[in-house]
Amino acid sequence: MTVHIGPLAPGHAGEVMTIQRAAYLAEARRYGAWELPPLVETVEEIRKHVESGMPALGAWDGHRLVGSVRGKVDGARMEVARLAVAPDQQGRGLGRRLLEAVCALAPDEVVWLFTGAESDENLRLYESAGFVKSGEHFDAVGIRCVTLEKKVA
Ligand SMILES: CC(C)(COP(=O)(O)OP(=O)(O)OC[C@H]1O[C@@H](n2cnc3c(N)ncnc32)[C@H](O)[C@@H]1OP(=O)(O)O)[C@@H](O)C(=O)NCCC(=O)NCCS
């Protein structure tokens, strides 16, 4: 079945939490860090983000939510956050489609994001989508992260 991408509604928050927790478990295992923000985010926090009107997209295979992504807009810049695809649906191009779709909702100027410095597959995805490394930092749980950004016209 074709997967369609569309806006998330507040009522999808529970399913989004499930997808995030399943997907980010691989990152938690990679870094031995079980308190990653996407793993501990509550349904209420996700619902509030969606209700705020910030970009929030889901990917549906029939009635099943199989992926999601959200944007955090701050002036002319947007952070891409919480990109997640259900583990059994990864490698089908859905992550790339969600990334492109959320970038299309950004205000003009810069889209940025960060990922773990050892997350080679993620870095490959972002660099092949036109993102360029712009910095490094340690996150709240001590993981070395790379920031990438891309200009949007
Ligand atoms: C990152 C993620 C959203 C990619 O989604 P996906 O649907 O598997 O990605 P796609 O099928 O669109 O593949 C695009 C690229 O993603 C990369 N990739 C990242 N994780 C991958 C995975 N588990 N399986 C296959 N490709 C993956 C590959 O480099 C691939 O590039 P290629 O086609 O040149 O090989 C998904 O793997 C995921 O949910 N990971 C866990 C959560 C996470 O790390 N999110 C990003 C945080 S910054």
The ligand as a MOL file (V3000), in Angstrom:
LIG
                    3D

  0  0  0     0  0            999 V3000
M  V30 BEGIN CTAB
M  V30 COUNTS 48 50 0 0 0
M  V30 BEGIN ATOM
M  V30 1 C 16.6800 7.8830 10.8500 0
M  V30 2 C 15.3950 7.2510 10.3240 0
M  V30 3 C 14.2340 8.2290 10.5760 0
M  V30 4 C 15.5560 7.0140 8.8310 0
M  V30 5 O 14.3150 6.5140 8.3560 0
M  V30 6 P 14.2430 5.4150 7.1840 0
M  V30 7 O 12.8460 5.4040 6.7020 0
M  V30 8 O 14.8480 4.1660 7.6500 0
M  V30 9 O 15.2130 6.1010 6.1310 0
M  V30 10 P 15.1510 5.9410 4.5360 0
M  V30 11 O 14.6270 4.5970 4.1610 0
M  V30 12 O 14.4790 7.1540 4.0020 0
M  V30 13 O 16.6780 5.9360 4.1910 0
M  V30 14 C 17.3800 7.1250 3.9610 0
M  V30 15 C 18.7430 7.0380 4.5250 0
M  V30 16 O 18.6390 6.9270 5.9270 0
M  V30 17 C 19.7780 6.2700 6.4050 0
M  V30 18 N 19.2950 5.3710 7.4340 0
M  V30 19 C 19.2920 5.7270 8.7300 0
M  V30 20 N 18.8170 4.7280 9.4710 0
M  V30 21 C 18.4770 3.7090 8.6300 0
M  V30 22 C 17.9430 2.4060 8.8070 0
M  V30 23 N 17.6690 1.9090 10.0300 0
M  V30 24 N 17.7010 1.6500 7.7130 0
M  V30 25 C 18.0100 2.1380 6.4890 0
M  V30 26 N 18.5170 3.3600 6.2650 0
M  V30 27 C 18.7630 4.1430 7.3300 0
M  V30 28 C 20.4870 5.6250 5.2720 0
M  V30 29 O 21.6850 6.3480 5.1250 0
M  V30 30 C 19.5930 5.8720 4.0780 0
M  V30 31 O 20.3620 6.2890 3.0190 0
M  V30 32 P 20.5610 5.3460 1.7290 0
M  V30 33 O 19.1830 5.2120 1.1440 0
M  V30 34 O 21.4900 6.1540 0.9050 0
M  V30 35 O 21.1120 4.0660 2.2530 0
M  V30 36 C 15.0800 5.9050 11.0310 0
M  V30 37 O 16.1280 5.0230 10.8180 0
M  V30 38 C 14.8330 6.0280 12.5250 0
M  V30 39 O 13.6960 6.2090 12.9690 0
M  V30 40 N 15.9220 5.9120 13.3250 0
M  V30 41 C 15.8310 5.9830 14.7890 0
M  V30 42 C 15.5450 7.3870 15.2800 0
M  V30 43 C 16.5960 8.3600 14.8070 0
M  V30 44 O 17.7790 8.1180 14.8970 0
M  V30 45 N 16.1090 9.5150 14.2960 0
M  V30 46 C 16.9550 10.5810 13.8240 0
M  V30 47 C 17.5280 11.3220 14.9480 0
M  V30 48 S 18.5560 12.6740 14.4520 0
M  V30 END ATOM
M  V30 BEGIN BOND
M  V30 1 1 1 2
M  V30 2 1 2 3
M  V30 3 1 2 4
M  V30 4 1 2 36
M  V30 5 1 4 5
M  V30 6 1 5 6
M  V30 7 2 6 7
M  V30 8 1 6 8
M  V30 9 1 6 9
M  V30 10 1 9 10
M  V30 11 2 10 11
M  V30 12 1 10 12
M  V30 13 1 10 13
M  V30 14 1 13 14
M  V30 15 1 14 15
M  V30 16 1 15 16
M  V30 17 1 15 30
M  V30 18 1 16 17
M  V30 19 1 17 18
M  V30 20 1 17 28
M  V30 21 1 18 19
M  V30 22 1 18 27
M  V30 23 2 19 20
M  V30 24 1 20 21
M  V30 25 1 21 22
M  V30 26 2 21 27
M  V30 27 1 22 23
M  V30 28 2 22 24
M  V30 29 1 24 25
M  V30 30 2 25 26
M  V30 31 1 26 27
M  V30 32 1 28 29
M  V30 33 1 28 30
M  V30 34 1 30 31
M  V30 35 1 31 32
M  V30 36 2 32 33
M  V30 37 1 32 34
M  V30 38 1 32 35
M  V30 39 1 36 37
M  V30 40 1 36 38
M  V30 41 2 38 39
M  V30 42 1 38 40
M  V30 43 1 40 41
M  V30 44 1 41 42
M  V30 45 1 42 43
M  V30 46 2 43 44
M  V30 47 1 43 45
M  V30 48 1 45 46
M  V30 49 1 46 47
M  V30 50 1 47 48
M  V30 END BOND
M  V30 END CTAB
M  END
